[in-house]
Structure formats: C-alpha cells, structure tokens
Amino acid sequence: MEFEAPIFDFLKEADPAVTSPYPHRESEVIKVFMVPDPMSDLNETIDLSDQIASGFIKVNIPKGNYAIYALVKTKAFLQVINGAPGANGQVLNHFNKAAVEKYLNHMSDTIGKQIGSLKGRVRSFLLTVWSWKGLTGQQTWLTNLKKKGV
C-alpha cells in the first residue's frame, strides 16, 4: 500500500494541546520511522528521515500492520496566561537554570530600583500557581523535589 503525507501533518499532530499556544512557537520534524506493529526488534525500523527535506514522506507499506512515528521538536509552545502587565510572551522554562537565573535577576533588579536592595529584607518568595500544560520529558521533577525534602 502506498502512503504519502506532508511533513505539515506530522507537525500538526504533534503540536501540544494547550489552551494558550505561543504564536511564535517553532516546530521541526527531526526523524521519521516506519515500524511493524507489533515490533519485536529495533532492527525492524525503517528510517524515512532522508525524505524530510522534500516536505513529504512517501513509502510503500508492506503487507501487515505498520506505524509511522515522527520525532518532532517544538520550541516555545506555551504563552503566559493571564500574566501581569509586561508578562506577555512565552512561559519560562523552569528547568533551565540559566533562564531561571536571568528571570530572577531581572525581577530582583527591577524591584531593587523601586524600593532598594532586597538583601536582608526578604527571606523568601512564594510561587502559588504553577501551570505546566503540555510539559513532557520532565516528569521526574516531583520525585526530585521529594528527595530534597520539599
């Protein structure tokens, strides 16, 4: 059986289902594989990735059941929901140390310009709402927090 699909179909299918998508998100198909269903060995995979640049995946599917999988990378998929004035744009990646430090430094510098240094005046801040819609690949965060006694 002949199968043909535009790369856009893979991007559309993989687009995270979030209520507030970031309009400037970037998605890219990295790899495409065809595999028998069920698959019993990794050697049974057929790499179709060389077709990505053409904009289409075309393949003759042998007799039997097969699945086609695409590895899709999406960057900046969620925008801030109901943010304070000036808080529009993409959601901060809480697992990126450099991004968090940049954000916290910006916040403390901005507050410091208004009321003076926070050093010795503020013991802690409380973040009351964490909304991580569409978060994947980071499901170990709760386990790590528990290990730290948080």
Backbone as JSON Lines, residues from 0, in Angstrom:
{"i":0,"aa":"M","n":[0.84,-1.18,0.0],"ca":[0.0,0.0,0.0],"c":[0.89,1.24,0.0]}
{"i":1,"aa":"E","n":[0.55,2.2,-0.82],"ca":[1.29,3.46,-0.93],"c":[0.81,4.43,0.16]}
{"i":2,"aa":"F","n":[1.77,5.02,0.88],"ca":[1.47,6.04,1.89],"c":[2.2,7.31,1.53]}
{"i":3,"aa":"E","n":[1.5,8.43,1.62],"ca":[2.12,9.74,1.38],"c":[1.48,10.76,2.31]}
{"i":4,"aa":"A","n":[2.32,11.55,2.98],"ca":[1.82,12.59,3.87],"c":[2.79,13.76,3.88]}
{"i":5,"aa":"P","n":[2.25,14.98,3.9],"ca":[3.14,16.14,4.01],"c":[3.72,16.22,5.43]}
{"i":6,"aa":"I","n":[4.91,16.75,5.55],"ca":[5.55,16.94,6.85],"c":[4.64,17.77,7.77]}
{"i":7,"aa":"F","n":[3.89,18.7,7.2],"ca":[2.99,19.53,7.99],"c":[2.02,18.68,8.81]}
{"i":8,"aa":"D","n":[1.57,17.55,8.27],"ca":[0.65,16.68,9.01],"c":[1.28,16.16,10.3]}
{"i":9,"aa":"F","n":[2.56,15.84,10.25],"ca":[3.26,15.37,11.45],"c":[3.39,16.51,12.47]}
{"i":10,"aa":"L","n":[3.71,17.7,11.98],"ca":[3.83,18.86,12.86],"c":[2.49,19.17,13.53]}
{"i":11,"aa":"K","n":[1.42,19.13,12.75],"ca":[0.08,19.42,13.27],"c":[-0.33,18.39,14.32]}
{"i":12,"aa":"E","n":[-0.06,17.13,14.07],"ca":[-0.42,16.06,15.0],"c":[0.36,16.17,16.31]}
{"i":13,"aa":"A","n":[1.6,16.61,16.24],"ca":[2.46,16.68,17.42],"c":[2.32,18.0,18.19]}
{"i":14,"aa":"D","n":[1.63,18.98,17.63],"ca":[1.5,20.29,18.28],"c":[0.82,20.1,19.64]}
{"i":15,"aa":"P","n":[1.47,20.52,20.73],"ca":[0.9,20.3,22.06],"c":[-0.5,20.92,22.19]}
{"i":16,"aa":"A","n":[-1.4,20.18,22.8],"ca":[-2.77,20.65,23.01],"c":[-2.8,21.53,24.25]}
{"i":17,"aa":"V","n":[-2.53,22.8,24.08],"ca":[-2.56,23.75,25.19],"c":[-3.6,24.82,24.91]}
{"i":18,"aa":"T","n":[-4.12,25.42,25.96],"ca":[-5.17,26.42,25.79],"c":[-4.64,27.77,25.32]}
{"i":19,"aa":"S","n":[-3.36,28.0,25.5],"ca":[-2.78,29.29,25.14],"c":[-1.46,29.1,24.4]}
{"i":20,"aa":"P","n":[-1.53,28.62,23.13],"ca":[-0.28,28.37,22.4],"c":[0.47,29.67,22.09]}
{"i":21,"aa":"Y","n":[1.79,29.59,22.19],"ca":[2.64,30.74,21.86],"c":[2.63,30.91,20.34]}
{"i":22,"aa":"P","n":[2.22,32.08,19.83],"ca":[2.08,32.24,18.38],"c":[3.39,32.16,17.6]}
{"i":23,"aa":"H","n":[4.51,32.32,18.27],"ca":[5.81,32.28,17.57],"c":[6.56,30.97,17.83]}
{"i":24,"aa":"R","n":[5.82,29.92,18.23],"ca":[6.48,28.64,18.5],"c":[7.1,28.1,17.21]}
{"i":25,"aa":"E","n":[8.12,27.3,17.39],"ca":[8.83,26.71,16.26],"c":[8.81,25.2,16.41]}
{"i":26,"aa":"S","n":[8.39,24.5,15.36],"ca":[8.38,23.05,15.37],"c":[9.19,22.53,14.2]}
{"i":27,"aa":"E","n":[9.82,21.39,14.42],"ca":[10.68,20.81,13.39],"c":[10.62,19.29,13.49]}
{"i":28,"aa":"V","n":[10.45,18.62,12.37],"ca":[10.5,17.16,12.34],"c":[11.97,16.77,12.27]}
{"i":29,"aa":"I","n":[12.41,16.01,13.26],"ca":[13.81,15.61,13.37],"c":[14.05,14.25,12.7]}
{"i":30,"aa":"K","n":[13.17,13.29,12.96],"ca":[13.3,11.93,12.44],"c":[11.92,11.37,12.11]}
{"i":31,"aa":"V","n":[11.86,10.45,11.15],"ca":[10.63,9.72,10.82],"c":[11.0,8.25,10.61]}
{"i":32,"aa":"F","n":[10.25,7.38,11.28],"ca":[10.49,5.95,11.18],"c":[9.2,5.21,10.88]}
{"i":33,"aa":"M","n":[9.3,4.12,10.13],"ca":[8.19,3.18,9.96],"c":[8.59,1.91,10.7]}
{"i":34,"aa":"V","n":[7.64,1.37,11.48],"ca":[7.93,0.16,12.26],"c":[6.75,-0.8,12.15]}
{"i":35,"aa":"P","n":[7.05,-2.1,12.18],"ca":[5.95,-3.07,12.2],"c":[5.23,-3.01,13.55]}
{"i":36,"aa":"D","n":[3.96,-3.35,13.52],"ca":[3.16,-3.35,14.74],"c":[2.54,-4.72,14.93]}
{"i":37,"aa":"P","n":[3.02,-5.5,15.89],"ca":[3.99,-5.14,16.93],"c":[5.42,-5.26,16.41]}
{"i":38,"aa":"M","n":[6.31,-4.52,17.07],"ca":[7.73,-4.56,16.72],"c":[8.44,-5.46,17.72]}
{"i":39,"aa":"S","n":[9.29,-6.35,17.26],"ca":[9.99,-7.26,18.17],"c":[11.48,-6.96,18.28]}
{"i":40,"aa":"D","n":[12.0,-6.1,17.37],"ca":[13.43,-5.82,17.38],"c":[13.68,-4.45,16.76]}
{"i":41,"aa":"L","n":[14.6,-3.69,17.32],"ca":[14.9,-2.36,16.78],"c":[15.41,-2.4,15.34]}
{"i":42,"aa":"N","n":[15.96,-3.52,14.93],"ca":[16.45,-3.65,13.56],"c":[15.32,-3.66,12.54]}
{"i":43,"aa":"E","n":[14.08,-3.77,13.0],"ca":[12.93,-3.77,12.1],"c":[12.49,-2.36,11.69]}
{"i":44,"aa":"T","n":[13.07,-1.34,12.3],"ca":[12.69,0.04,11.96],"c":[13.22,0.4,10.58]}
{"i":45,"aa":"I","n":[12.45,1.2,9.87],"ca":[12.86,1.71,8.56],"c":[12.92,3.22,8.69]}
{"i":46,"aa":"D","n":[14.12,3.77,8.54],"ca":[14.34,5.21,8.7],"c":[13.92,5.93,7.42]}
{"i":47,"aa":"L","n":[12.94,6.8,7.54],"ca":[12.44,7.58,6.4],"c":[12.89,9.04,6.47]}
{"i":48,"aa":"S","n":[13.8,9.32,7.39],"ca":[14.2,10.7,7.67],"c":[14.84,11.42,6.49]}
{"i":49,"aa":"D","n":[15.4,10.69,5.56],"ca":[16.04,11.35,4.41],"c":[15.01,12.07,3.53]}
{"i":50,"aa":"Q","n":[13.72,11.81,3.75],"ca":[12.67,12.45,2.95],"c":[12.15,13.76,3.57]}
{"i":51,"aa":"I","n":[12.55,14.06,4.79],"ca":[12.03,15.23,5.49],"c":[12.23,16.51,4.67]}
{"i":52,"aa":"A","n":[13.42,16.69,4.12],"ca":[13.74,17.91,3.37],"c":[12.82,18.12,2.17]}
{"i":53,"aa":"S","n":[12.26,17.04,1.62],"ca":[11.37,17.17,0.46],"c":[10.0,17.72,0.85]}
{"i":54,"aa":"G","n":[9.68,17.68,2.14],"ca":[8.39,18.17,2.59],"c":[7.3,17.1,2.61]}
{"i":55,"aa":"F","n":[7.63,15.89,2.17],"ca":[6.67,14.78,2.13],"c":[7.35,13.49,2.56]}
{"i":56,"aa":"I","n":[6.58,12.61,3.15],"ca":[7.04,11.25,3.43],"c":[6.23,10.34,2.51]}
{"i":57,"aa":"K","n":[6.94,9.57,1.68],"ca":[6.31,8.62,0.76],"c":[6.94,7.26,0.99]}
{"i":58,"aa":"V","n":[6.09,6.25,1.12],"ca":[6.62,4.91,1.36],"c":[5.6,3.87,0.91]}
{"i":59,"aa":"N","n":[6.11,2.75,0.4],"ca":[5.26,1.59,0.12],"c":[5.23,0.75,1.39]}
{"i":60,"aa":"I","n":[4.06,0.61,1.98],"ca":[3.93,-0.16,3.21],"c":[3.74,-1.62,2.85]}
{"i":61,"aa":"P","n":[4.62,-2.48,3.38],"ca":[4.48,-3.91,3.11],"c":[3.19,-4.47,3.72]}
{"i":62,"aa":"K","n":[2.86,-5.7,3.35],"ca":[1.68,-6.36,3.9],"c":[1.86,-6.51,5.41]}
{"i":63,"aa":"G","n":[0.81,-6.27,6.16],"ca":[0.84,-6.35,7.62],"c":[0.53,-5.01,8.24]}
{"i":64,"aa":"N","n":[0.68,-4.95,9.54],"ca":[0.41,-3.71,10.29],"c":[1.71,-2.94,10.53]}
{"i":65,"aa":"Y","n":[1.67,-1.67,10.24],"ca":[2.83,-0.8,10.44],"c":[2.38,0.52,11.04]}
{"i":66,"aa":"A","n":[3.31,1.18,11.71],"ca":[3.06,2.51,12.25],"c":[4.2,3.42,11.78]}
{"i":67,"aa":"I","n":[3.87,4.69,11.62],"ca":[4.88,5.68,11.25],"c":[4.98,6.66,12.4]}
{"i":68,"aa":"Y","n":[6.19,6.82,12.91],"ca":[6.45,7.71,14.03],"c":[7.35,8.84,13.59]}
{"i":69,"aa":"A","n":[7.07,10.03,14.11],"ca":[7.91,11.19,13.83],"c":[8.38,11.78,15.15]}
{"i":70,"aa":"L","n":[9.66,12.11,15.21],"ca":[10.21,12.83,16.35],"c":[10.14,14.31,16.0]}
{"i":71,"aa":"V","n":[9.33,15.05,16.76],"ca":[9.09,16.46,16.48],"c":[9.6,17.3,17.65]}
{"i":72,"aa":"K","n":[10.41,18.27,17.34],"ca":[10.93,19.2,18.36],"c":[10.11,20.49,18.28]}
{"i":73,"aa":"T","n":[9.51,20.88,19.4],"ca":[8.74,22.12,19.46],"c":[9.39,23.04,20.48]}
{"i":74,"aa":"K","n":[9.66,24.25,20.06],"ca":[10.32,25.22,20.93],"c":[9.33,26.34,21.25]}
{"i":75,"aa":"A","n":[9.19,26.64,22.54],"ca":[8.36,27.76,22.99],"c":[6.9,27.58,22.58]}
{"i":76,"aa":"F","n":[6.25,26.54,23.13],"ca":[4.9,26.23,22.68],"c":[3.79,26.88,23.48]}
{"i":77,"aa":"L","n":[4.06,27.4,24.68],"ca":[3.01,27.95,25.54],"c":[3.3,29.4,25.88]}
{"i":78,"aa":"Q","n":[2.27,30.24,25.79],"ca":[2.46,31.62,26.19],"c":[1.83,31.84,27.56]}
{"i":79,"aa":"V","n":[2.25,32.9,28.23],"ca":[1.75,33.23,29.55],"c":[0.24,33.44,29.48]}
{"i":80,"aa":"I","n":[-0.46,32.87,30.47],"ca":[-1.92,33.02,30.56],"c":[-2.22,33.97,31.71]}
{"i":81,"aa":"N","n":[-2.98,35.01,31.43],"ca":[-3.38,35.98,32.46],"c":[-2.2,36.53,33.25]}
{"i":82,"aa":"G","n":[-1.15,36.91,32.55],"ca":[0.03,37.45,33.21],"c":[-0.18,38.9,33.63]}
{"i":83,"aa":"A","n":[0.66,39.36,34.53],"ca":[0.65,40.75,34.95],"c":[1.1,41.62,33.78]}
{"i":84,"aa":"P","n":[0.85,42.93,33.84],"ca":[1.31,43.8,32.75],"c":[2.81,43.6,32.49]}
{"i":85,"aa":"G","n":[3.14,43.4,31.23],"ca":[4.53,43.17,30.84],"c":[4.94,41.71,30.89]}
{"i":86,"aa":"A","n":[4.04,40.83,31.3],"ca":[4.39,39.4,31.43],"c":[3.9,38.59,30.24]}
{"i":87,"aa":"N","n":[3.72,39.25,29.1],"ca":[3.28,38.5,27.93],"c":[4.46,37.78,27.3]}
{"i":88,"aa":"G","n":[4.18,36.84,26.42],"ca":[5.24,36.08,25.75],"c":[5.22,34.64,26.19]}
{"i":89,"aa":"Q","n":[6.32,33.96,25.91],"ca":[6.36,32.54,26.21],"c":[6.59,32.28,27.69]}
{"i":90,"aa":"V","n":[6.17,31.1,28.13],"ca":[6.33,30.69,29.51],"c":[7.8,30.36,29.77]}
{"i":91,"aa":"L","n":[8.27,30.72,30.95],"ca":[9.63,30.42,31.38],"c":[9.82,28.93,31.51]}
{"i":92,"aa":"N","n":[10.94,28.42,31.03],"ca":[11.3,27.01,31.22],"c":[11.91,26.88,32.61]}
{"i":93,"aa":"H","n":[11.12,26.4,33.56],"ca":[11.55,26.31,34.96],"c":[12.69,25.31,35.17]}
{"i":94,"aa":"F","n":[13.01,24.51,34.17],"ca":[14.06,23.52,34.29],"c":[15.37,23.96,33.62]}
{"i":95,"aa":"N","n":[15.4,25.21,33.14],"ca":[16.6,25.75,32.51],"c":[17.23,26.73,33.49]}
{"i":96,"aa":"K","n":[18.34,26.32,34.11],"ca":[18.98,27.12,35.16],"c":[19.3,28.54,34.69]}
{"i":97,"aa":"A","n":[19.87,28.67,33.51],"ca":[20.25,29.99,33.0],"c":[19.02,30.88,32.8]}
{"i":98,"aa":"A","n":[17.93,30.3,32.29],"ca":[16.71,31.08,32.07],"c":[16.11,31.53,33.39]}
{"i":99,"aa":"V","n":[16.08,30.64,34.38],"ca":[15.51,30.99,35.69],"c":[16.37,32.07,36.36]}
{"i":100,"aa":"E","n":[17.69,31.92,36.32],"ca":[18.57,32.92,36.94],"c":[18.41,34.28,36.26]}
{"i":101,"aa":"K","n":[18.3,34.29,34.95],"ca":[18.1,35.55,34.22],"c":[16.79,36.21,34.65]}
{"i":102,"aa":"Y","n":[15.73,35.42,34.75],"ca":[14.42,35.93,35.16],"c":[14.48,36.47,36.59]}
{"i":103,"aa":"L","n":[15.05,35.7,37.52],"ca":[15.11,36.13,38.92],"c":[15.98,37.37,39.08]}
{"i":104,"aa":"N","n":[17.1,37.42,38.36],"ca":[17.96,38.62,38.42],"c":[17.22,39.84,37.89]}
{"i":105,"aa":"H","n":[16.5,39.66,36.8],"ca":[15.72,40.77,36.24],"c":[14.67,41.25,37.25]}
{"i":106,"aa":"M","n":[13.97,40.29,37.87],"ca":[12.94,40.67,38.85],"c":[13.55,41.4,40.04]}
{"i":107,"aa":"S","n":[14.62,40.85,40.61],"ca":[15.2,41.49,41.8],"c":[15.83,42.84,41.45]}
{"i":108,"aa":"D","n":[16.43,42.98,40.28],"ca":[16.99,44.27,39.86],"c":[15.88,45.3,39.69]}
{"i":109,"aa":"T","n":[14.76,44.89,39.08],"ca":[13.64,45.81,38.86],"c":[13.02,46.24,40.18]}
{"i":110,"aa":"I","n":[12.81,45.29,41.09],"ca":[12.26,45.62,42.41],"c":[13.24,46.51,43.17]}
{"i":111,"aa":"G","n":[14.52,46.17,43.08],"ca":[15.54,46.94,43.77],"c":[15.6,48.39,43.33]}
{"i":112,"aa":"K","n":[15.35,48.65,42.06],"ca":[15.33,50.03,41.56],"c":[14.17,50.82,42.16]}
{"i":113,"aa":"Q","n":[13.1,50.13,42.52],"ca":[11.91,50.79,43.07],"c":[11.99,50.98,44.58]}
{"i":114,"aa":"I","n":[12.47,49.96,45.31],"ca":[12.42,50.03,46.77],"c":[13.78,49.85,47.44]}
{"i":115,"aa":"G","n":[14.82,49.68,46.66],"ca":[16.14,49.46,47.23],"c":[16.47,47.97,47.26]}
{"i":116,"aa":"S","n":[17.66,47.69,47.73],"ca":[18.15,46.31,47.76],"c":[17.24,45.41,48.59]}
{"i":117,"aa":"L","n":[17.08,44.19,48.11],"ca":[16.27,43.21,48.83],"c":[17.12,42.45,49.86]}
{"i":118,"aa":"K","n":[18.43,42.58,49.78],"ca":[19.33,41.84,50.66],"c":[19.01,42.16,52.12]}
{"i":119,"aa":"G","n":[18.78,41.13,52.9],"ca":[18.49,41.3,54.31],"c":[17.05,41.7,54.61]}
{"i":120,"aa":"R","n":[16.26,41.95,53.57],"ca":[14.87,42.39,53.78],"c":[13.86,41.32,53.38]}
{"i":121,"aa":"V","n":[14.24,40.44,52.49],"ca":[13.31,39.42,52.01],"c":[13.93,38.05,52.29]}
{"i":122,"aa":"R","n":[13.17,37.22,52.98],"ca":[13.64,35.87,53.28],"c":[13.27,34.9,52.18]}
{"i":123,"aa":"S","n":[12.06,35.06,51.59],"ca":[11.63,34.12,50.55],"c":[10.48,34.72,49.76]}
{"i":124,"aa":"F","n":[10.25,34.13,48.6],"ca":[9.09,34.42,47.77],"c":[8.3,33.13,47.63]}
{"i":125,"aa":"L","n":[7.0,33.24,47.45],"ca":[6.16,32.06,47.28],"c":[5.51,32.12,45.91]}
{"i":126,"aa":"L","n":[5.71,31.07,45.14],"ca":[5.03,30.92,43.86],"c":[3.83,30.03,44.1]}
{"i":127,"aa":"T","n":[2.63,30.59,43.98],"ca":[1.43,29.85,44.38],"c":[0.79,29.05,43.25]}
{"i":128,"aa":"V","n":[1.07,29.4,42.01],"ca":[0.44,28.69,40.9],"c":[1.5,28.29,39.89]}
{"i":129,"aa":"W","n":[1.6,27.01,39.63],"ca":[2.48,26.51,38.57],"c":[1.6,25.84,37.55]}
{"i":130,"aa":"S","n":[1.6,26.36,36.36],"ca":[0.79,25.78,35.29],"c":[1.72,25.3,34.2]}
{"i":131,"aa":"W","n":[1.98,24.01,34.16],"ca":[2.9,23.45,33.2],"c":[2.16,22.6,32.19]}
{"i":132,"aa":"K","n":[1.26,23.22,31.46],"ca":[0.49,22.49,30.46],"c":[1.4,22.01,29.34]}
{"i":133,"aa":"G","n":[1.17,20.79,28.9],"ca":[1.93,20.26,27.78],"c":[3.34,19.85,28.13]}
{"i":134,"aa":"L","n":[3.71,19.9,29.41],"ca":[5.06,19.56,29.82],"c":[5.34,18.09,29.57]}
{"i":135,"aa":"T","n":[6.43,17.81,28.89],"ca":[6.83,16.42,28.65],"c":[8.32,16.29,28.91]}
{"i":136,"aa":"G","n":[8.73,15.09,29.2],"ca":[10.16,14.83,29.36],"c":[10.73,15.26,30.69]}
{"i":137,"aa":"Q","n":[9.95,15.87,31.56],"ca":[10.45,16.36,32.83],"c":[9.61,15.81,33.99]}
{"i":138,"aa":"Q","n":[9.01,14.66,33.84],"ca":[8.11,14.14,34.85],"c":[8.83,13.74,36.14]}
{"i":139,"aa":"T","n":[10.14,13.81,36.19],"ca":[10.87,13.45,37.4],"c":[10.93,14.61,38.39]}
{"i":140,"aa":"W","n":[10.39,15.75,38.07],"ca":[10.52,16.92,38.94],"c":[9.92,16.67,40.31]}
{"i":141,"aa":"L","n":[8.76,16.01,40.42],"ca":[8.13,15.76,41.7],"c":[8.98,14.81,42.54]}
{"i":142,"aa":"T","n":[9.52,13.77,41.93],"ca":[10.39,12.84,42.63],"c":[11.62,13.56,43.17]}
{"i":143,"aa":"N","n":[12.21,14.44,42.35],"ca":[13.39,15.18,42.78],"c":[13.08,16.13,43.94]}
{"i":144,"aa":"L","n":[11.91,16.78,43.89],"ca":[11.52,17.65,45.0],"c":[11.35,16.85,46.29]}
{"i":145,"aa":"K","n":[10.74,15.68,46.19],"ca":[10.55,14.84,47.37],"c":[11.9,14.39,47.95]}
{"i":146,"aa":"K","n":[12.86,14.08,47.08],"ca":[14.19,13.67,47.55],"c":[14.87,14.8,48.33]}
{"i":147,"aa":"K","n":[14.6,16.04,47.91],"ca":[15.2,17.19,48.57],"c":[14.42,17.59,49.83]}
{"i":148,"aa":"G","n":[13.32,16.89,50.09],"ca":[12.54,17.19,51.29],"c":[11.62,18.38,51.13]}
{"i":149,"aa":"V","n":[11.31,18.75,49.9],"ca":[10.43,19.9,49.65],"c":[8.98,19.47,49.75]}
